Amino acid sequence: MLRNTQDVANAVRQARKQRGLTQAQLAQRAGVGRDWLVRLEQGNPRLELSKVLDTFTALGLSLSLETTPATEPAADPFAAVFEALR
């Protein structure tokens, strides 16, 4: 299950290595630069989603979504401050 950018980074790196591809080879197959792929494998949170999906496709990976049970939203740490200002 992918929950954050580091999970995506680890999945891409693992899949690339399992397929015996270098970063340069995968970057070429995905139509991205090697430096971009390095940033992806480092977990950079500001990469273009379409390129991430192109990289998944180049690795033969698919992405699916599943619904998880709803959780209670975290308490707003600033709520008391705003309430006091009213």
Wavefront OBJ file of the C-alpha trace (Angstrom):
o trace
v 0.000 0.000 0.000
v 1.357 3.406 -0.979
v 0.593 6.050 1.620
v 3.193 8.751 0.971
v 5.885 9.887 -1.441
v 8.542 7.762 0.247
v 6.402 4.647 -0.337
v 6.172 5.564 -4.036
v 9.932 6.154 -4.148
v 10.661 2.761 -2.604
v 8.220 0.970 -4.914
v 9.726 2.541 -8.049
v 13.300 1.837 -6.957
v 12.484 -1.775 -6.052
v 10.633 -2.414 -9.322
v 13.451 -0.836 -11.352
v 16.081 -2.977 -9.660
v 13.979 -6.150 -9.988
v 13.809 -5.516 -13.729
v 17.563 -4.918 -13.928
v 17.204 -1.361 -15.203
v 19.506 1.539 -14.503
v 18.036 4.909 -13.671
v 19.088 6.138 -17.114
v 17.360 3.224 -18.854
v 14.123 3.681 -16.929
v 14.200 7.431 -17.451
v 14.487 6.909 -21.199
v 11.607 4.401 -21.239
v 9.415 6.717 -19.174
v 10.278 9.813 -21.216
v 11.788 11.693 -18.286
v 15.269 12.886 -17.435
v 17.524 10.848 -15.171
v 17.695 13.731 -12.678
v 13.878 13.724 -12.480
v 13.902 9.971 -11.831
v 16.496 10.428 -9.086
v 14.175 12.949 -7.413
v 11.287 10.465 -7.711
v 13.366 7.724 -6.090
v 14.285 10.162 -3.306
v 10.608 10.746 -2.524
v 10.360 14.331 -3.754
v 6.734 15.382 -3.089
v 6.567 17.979 -5.861
v 6.806 15.908 -9.023
v 4.338 15.965 -11.883
v 1.760 13.206 -11.429
v 1.531 12.402 -15.138
v 5.265 11.676 -15.225
v 4.988 9.491 -12.125
v 2.238 7.524 -13.881
v 4.370 7.297 -17.052
v 7.155 5.828 -14.903
v 4.725 3.281 -13.437
v 3.686 2.311 -16.959
v 7.312 1.947 -18.074
v 7.844 -0.440 -15.158
v 4.669 -2.399 -15.862
v 3.101 -1.207 -12.614
v -0.522 -0.247 -12.189
v -2.138 1.967 -9.622
v -5.466 1.199 -7.998
v -7.388 2.947 -5.261
v -9.281 1.443 -2.402
v -11.483 3.019 0.185
v -10.281 2.867 3.739
v -12.500 3.345 6.761
v -13.054 6.976 7.642
v -11.196 8.215 10.653
v -12.061 11.038 12.953
v -10.385 14.254 11.826
v -7.535 15.343 14.044
v -8.414 18.015 16.540
v -7.574 21.472 15.262
v -4.720 22.730 17.448
v -5.719 26.320 16.727
v -9.433 25.966 17.477
v -9.073 27.161 21.072
v -7.062 30.178 19.934
v -9.680 31.197 17.373
v -12.477 30.578 19.862
v -10.750 32.884 22.377
v -10.550 35.648 19.754
v -14.314 35.703 19.239
l 1 2 3 4 5 6 7 8 9 10 11 12 13 14 15 16 17 18 19 20 21 22 23 24 25 26 27 28 29 30 31 32 33 34 35 36 37 38 39 40 41 42 43 44 45 46 47 48 49 50 51 52 53 54 55 56 57 58 59 60 61 62 63 64 65 66 67 68 69 70 71 72 73 74 75 76 77 78 79 80 81 82 83 84 85 86
